[in-house]
Amino acid sequence: MTAGLRDFRTVSLLCVVALTLLIGGGTARAETPFPRTTIPVGEHSGFQLVDGVIYVTDPDREAITAYGANGARRWSAAIRVAPPAARIVGAGKVVLVAEDRLGATATVALDARTGTRLWSVPGRPLRASASAGTATIVVEPAGDGLGQLPEPPSTVRGTDLATGAVLWSYDIGAEVGAMAAWIVRVASPARFEPLGAAIFDVERGDRIVDLTTGAVSAIGDLPVTLIGSLPVRLESVVVAVLPLGPTIQRNRGETVDRWTVLAFQGKTMRQIWSTQMDAGLFAFKQCGRLVCAGNGDQLRAFDPETGGARWRAPWAYAGGAGPRVLAVAAEDDEGGVGTTVGVIDARTGRTLTEFGRWLPVSLIDRPWVALVRATGLPGVAEAATANTTGLRARGMGTFAGDPEQCQADDRYLACPNHGDEIAVWRYRPDTP
């Protein structure tokens, strides 16, 4: 009888281990699954995760409802959210929502705690700063209501978060107007890159407009099309990329366009150095004490003070400021959704580990990153969390939905589930 009891306990233990691995999609290693909360939604509802709050938009009821990450309903307000469904910007005690007013778009400020309307102004919310107490709003001409890029002219305005009063205004013109709308689309939600706080006048080529203060800085007669502020060491280095450069011919007969890369001292805008790089480099980021830039196939690092090349690695782009950097490779030819995610040494470019084929949902320049991917089962996907210290992914569970529709902030991951609810995980543990 004792032997039979021992065999029964052994079989039970093996079943528990197998079930744990099954729940984690093969990535969890006999660890406690992350708790999951669900929020009910309608058939045509959209949602957006902002600062730990899930805002559900219902076009049938023309309403927006706020839920906590624990699933508790906070408030509901009547509003017709402009397409696409989720156009929401959080700013501490205020949340900004793009409202559709018969083809024209207005920014409505709601009390984040109660949902009470505070004020409204024409335009679409671009970004907001709770610490500065300002919001940046792009005023576009009336479009076709389908989220198309605006025709000129467009205006960017700095607005007081408390009252909606216009603090400054700047005509951003045709090309930069399109860039502003592109920033809105990419940054909400931002999956890989937090975009810079500047709009650039490419028509005149000599203006940089700070989207927080409205201050206009001169950069000289340069047709700047991409620029990023990279705080490195004790100074802020501004890197500008110009699409003007020579076309060179390599040994194999292929021709490659070159871009001119300039670096400026952040406070004085004094030029520090310039160099030539292959066209296509983007996503200039701080990688430890170096600056990284990817072109979709290769990640390169260079010294921010001299422009000297340091290393190259077979990754598309990277994010993170510590000695270890989370890296993402370009999509391959395999089926499904996802890219190859891993960790590299920011000092040498050496790959430390690979998590496998995942789609990063949260910003990759944070210690923890939320990952999702499709499984081999129809309509079933799985979620995981990983960091640059642990060097491994931890499975959180599965959901029945499109992985590309998931959203994340710096704490929570939200994914559509079964078409009638939202699954929410806290992907960043309280302790590493």
N, C-alpha and C positions, 0 to 999 in steps of 0.2 A: 504493500500500500504506500509505503514511504517512497519507493522508487517511482511508482505511478504519479504521485503528487509532484515529485521532482521533475518528471518528464512534462507534466501539464504546465508547470511554471516556466519551463524552458520554451515550450511552444508559444505560450502567451507572450513572453518577452520578445521573441522573434516577430510575432505579429505586430506588437506595438512599434518596434523599430521599423518594420516595413511600412506601416501606416504613416509614420512620421516622415519617412523619405518620400512617400507618395504625395502627401500634402504639400511638401516643399518643392515638388516638381523635380526632384533629383538634386537640388542645390543645397537644401538644408541638411545638416549633418547631425541628426538626432538632437536638434535643439527645439525648444518650445516655440511653436508657431507664433507669429506676431498677431495680436488681437485685431479683428476686423469689425468695422461698423458699416451698416448699410443705411442708405437714405432713399426713400421712395421718390420716383419721378414719373412724369407723364410721358406719353408716347412721343410727343414732339418737343419735349423739353431739352434745353441745353444747360450746361453748368460750367462754372469756373471756380477754381480754388484760389483764394487770395488770403494770405496771412492766417491760415488755419481755419478759415470760414469757407463753406461751400455755398455759392450763390446759384440757385436753380432758377432758370428763366423759363416761363411757360407762355408761349405765344398764343395758345388758345384762350387763356385767362388774362393775357396781357398783364402779367404780374411777375415779380421777382421775390423769391423766398430765401432767407438766410438760415443756414444750419451750422451748428458747431461741428467740429471734427468727431465728437462723440455721438452725432446723430440727432441731437436736440434741436428742435425748431426754435429759432430766435424771433423772427418777425417776417412779415410779408408786406409788400408795397405794390401798388398799382403802377405799372410802367410798361411801355411797349419798347422793348430793347431793340436797338438797331441791329440789322444783320452785319456780320455774322453774329450768331446768338450770344456769344460771350465777349463783351467789350467792357470790362470792369477793371478799375484801377483802385487799389487800396492805398490809403494814406492815414494810418493811425485811426483817429476817431471819425474819419470821413471816408466814404467809399464813393467813387465816381463811376457813373453808368452812362453809356451812350444810348440816348433815347431817339427813336424814330418818330419824327413829326411830319408825316405825309411827304416823305422823301428827303427832308432836311434833317440833319442830325444835331442834337443838342446834348451837352454834358449836364447831367443832373447830379447834384451832390446830395447824398443821403447820410443821415446819422448812422454810423456803423453799428451802434448799440441798439437803436430803436427802429431804424428804417425811415425816420421822418425826413421829408424833403426840406433841405436847407436853402438851396438856390439852384438856378439853372442859367446857362449861357450857351450861345451858339458854338458848335464845334464838337470835335471828338477828343476824348481824353487820351493823351499820349503817355504822360508820366506824372508822378506827384511825389513830393517830399514832405513827410510829416514833420521832420525836424526843421525844415526851412519854412513850412507853412504855406507852400506855394504849389500850384498845379500848372502843368504845361498842356495847352489845348490847341489842337490844330483845327482851324476854321477852313473848311473846304467848300467849294461850290456845291450846289445840290446835284447829286449824282443820280444814278439809275436805281439806287436802293439795293444793289447787288454786291456792294463792297468793292467796286472798281476803283482804280486809282483816280484821284481827282485831276481835273483839268485846271490850268492856271487861271487866275492867280489863287494862291493859298496863303494863309497867314498863321503864324504861330504866336500865341499869347500866353504871357505869364499871368496867372490868376491867383488871388488870395483865397486860400482854402476856407477861411471863416466866412467870407462875405461874397465871394465870386467877383469882386472888383478886379478890373484889369490893371495889372501893375506895369506891364510893358507889352509892346506889340512889334512884330517884325514880319515884313513881307518876304516869304521864302521862295517865291517864284516857281517856275515850272518844274525844272529838274529836281530841285531840292524838295519841292512839294511831293513829288513821287517818292523821294527817299524817305520823307517823314512818314508817309503812309506805309512804306515798306517796313520801317522800324516798328510801327504799331503792330503790323501783322506778325513779324518775327518774334517780337519781345512779349507777346501775350498769347499763350504762355511761352516763356523763354525756355527752351530745352537745353541748349548748349552754351550760348553766348550772351552774357549781359552786355547790351550795346551801350556805347558811349553817350554822354550827356551833351551832345552838341549837334547842331544843324549847320550845314555848310552851304555857303552861297557859291555854287559852281559857275554861275553866270558871270559874276565879277571876279571870283577866284581870290578874294582877299579878305574874306570875313569868316569868323567863327562865332556862332551865337551859342552862348551857354543856356541850356534849356531850364536851368534852375533860376538864374538871376536875370536872364535877358541881356547880359553884358556882351558887347561886340568887341572882339579882339582882331587886330590885324595880323596877318601871317605873310604879307608880301604878295607879290603878283604870281601866285602859284595856283593852278587849277586843282585844288585839293578835292579828291573824290572819296577818300576814306581816311579816317583819322581815329586814333584811340589813345586815351590817357592811361598810362601804365605807371603806377607808383612803384618805383624801384629804389631800394635802399632809403636814402634820406631825401630824395628829390622826386619830382614828378617829371617823367620823360614823355613827351608827346611824339608819337611816330606817325608820319604822314606818308602815304603811298601815292605816287603819281603814275598814271598810265602812260607816261611818256618815257621812252627809252629806246635803245638800239635793238635791232633784230639781228641775232647772231646765228651762224650756221655751224652745227656741230659736225663731228667726224663722220657720223652716219648719214649725213646729208639733210637731216631735219633742221628746220628753222625754228627758233624759239624767241619769242618776244621778251624783252627785259623791262622791268619796272624800276623807277628811281625811288629809293626809300630815303626819307629825310628824318632826322631826329632833332627835336627842339627842347631846350630847357623849359620846363612847364611854366614857370613864373614869368620869365622875361621873353619867351618865345625866341630866344637866340639859338641859331642853328648850331648843333653839336657835331654832327657828322652826316654823311650821305653815302649811299652805296647802291649797287645794282643787284636786283634779284629777279628770278624768273617770274613772269607774269602768272597770275593765278593765286599767289600767296594771299591769305586772308586770316582773320581771327588772331590778330596779334595779341598775345597774352603774356602776363608775367609768369615765368616758370622758375621758381626759386629766385636766384639772383640774376637770371638770364631772361631774355625775351624770346618767346616761341612764335612761330608763324607756320601755318600749314597750307598746302595747296591741293588737298584732297587725296594725295597719294603719299606725301612725305612731310614730316615735321622737322623744322629747322630751328636751331637755337643760336642766338648771337648776343654779344655783349651790348647792353643798352647804352653804355657810355662811349664805346668806340665803334660799334657796328661790326666788330670782328666775329667771324663764324666760329662756333664752338662744336656743335655736333649735328648729325642728321639721324633720324629714326623713321622706320617704316610705319608711321601713323598719320592719320589725316589731320587731327588737331588735338589740343590738350587744354586742360584747365586746372588751375590750382597754383598756390603761391608757396607751398612748402617744399621740402627736399624730395618728396614723392608726389608725382603728378598723375592724375587720372587721364588716360589717353583713349581716344576713340579712333578706330580705323575706318576707312571708306567701306561702303557697302560692297559685298562681293556678288557673285552671280547665283548664289544659293537662293532658294525660295524662302518665303516667310518674311517677317519683319524683324529688323535688328541690324546691328553692326558689331564688330569685334571690339570689346572693351577690355582694357588692361591698365596696369600701373607701370610707370617708367620712373627711373631715377632722373630728377631734373638737372642734376649736375653733369651726367654723362650721356643721357639718352638711352641707357641700357634698360631693356624690358625686365621688370621684376616678376610679373605674373600676368596671366590673361584669364579673365572671367568667362570668356566664351562669347557667343553671339547674343547680344542683348540690345535693347533700345533704351538709352538713357533718357529719363523724363525730366529729372531735376537738373539744375545747373551743375556742371561738372567741375566747377572751381570751389566746391564745398567739400568738407571732410567726408560727408556721406552722400551717396547718390542713389536715387530710386531707379530700378531697372525693371523692364517688362519685356516679354517676348511671347510669341505664339508657341503652342505645343503641337504635338502630332495629332491631337484630337480636334475635330471640326468645331470651331467657335470657342475653343478653350484656350486661355492664355494664362501665364503665370507671372507673379511679381516677386521681386527680390530686392535686397538692399546690400550695398557694398561700400567699403571705404578704402582709403589709400594706406591705412595702417594695418588692418587685419589681413589684407591681401587675399581675400576670398569673399564670395557672394553668399548671402544667407537667404534662403527661400522664405517667403512670407505667405504663400498660398496661391490659389488659382481664382480666376474670374471668367465669366462668359461674356466677352466683349472684344472690341477692337483695341489692340494695344496702342495704336497711334492716337486714340482719343483720350488717353490717360493724361493727367496733369499732376504737377507736384509743386510744392513750395519747399522751404528749407526744413520742414518737419513731416509733412503728410503727403501721401500719394492717394489720388482719387481716380477710379476707373469705372466706366460703364459696365453694368452687370445685368445680364438677362434682358436688357432693353427696358426694364421698369424700375431700376434702382442704381445707386452709385455705391461702389465698395470703397471704403476709406481705410488706409493703414497708416500708422505712425512708423515710418521707415527708419527714422533716426532714433536709436535707443538712448535712454537717459545717460547711460555710461557706455563707452566704446566696448 
